[in-house]
Amino acid sequence: MKMIDDIRKTKKCTFCKYWCDFTNSNIKPKPGAIMWEYEATTKCECTKGRGKRRASCTCKDFENKIR
């Protein structure tokens, strides 16, 4: 399922530097670069030891990889 989030406010795993999508293939900026589109059901490994996490998950260790 495709989702769109405001990169300034979101804390979804797909935008976190600890979520192992090294090529950032799951995210795509929309015109204006504030809103970003992503596939919510994609799973990747979390380097903080949280195992495979869905792109739409959140946690307390979030650090934005876009900024």
N, C-alpha and C positions, 0 to 999 in steps of 0.2 A: 504494500500500500504506500503510495507516494504521499509525503507530508511536506509542509512548508513551515519554516520557523524563522523568527527574527533573531539573527545571529548575536545581537546585542543583549538579548534577554534569555535565550535558551541555555539549558544545561543538559542536553541530550548527549548520550555517549558518542554518537556519530560525529560530534563536533569537539570531542575531548582528545587531547594529545596522548592519552593512555590507551585509547581504543585503536587496535592494530589494523588500520586501513591506511597503510603507508602511502598509497598512491591517491588517496582521497577520492576513490572511484564511487563512493556512495553519496557524495555531496556535490551539488551544482548550484552556483549562484544564480539568482534571478536578476533581471535588470535593476540596477541601483545598488546591488551588492549588500543590501541589508537583509533581505529575505533570501533564504536558501532552501532548496528542495533536497529531500533525501528519501531513501527507501527504508521505511520504519521496521520492516521485518528482517533486514539483513543482520547477520550475527558475525561478530569478530571477537578475538581474544582481547581481554583487558590486561595490560601489563602491571596493574596494581594487584594482581592475583585474584580477581573476581571471576575468572573463567570466561566462557563465551557469553557475551551480552548482546542483546538486541540493540539496534541503533536508537530506538526510542526510550531506552532505559536512562536513569539518572543515578548519581551517587554523590557522596560528600567530597570525593577526591577530584571532582571535575575541574579541568583546566582547559580553557579554550585554545584550540590549535590554529584558529583562524586569525586571531588578533596578534 
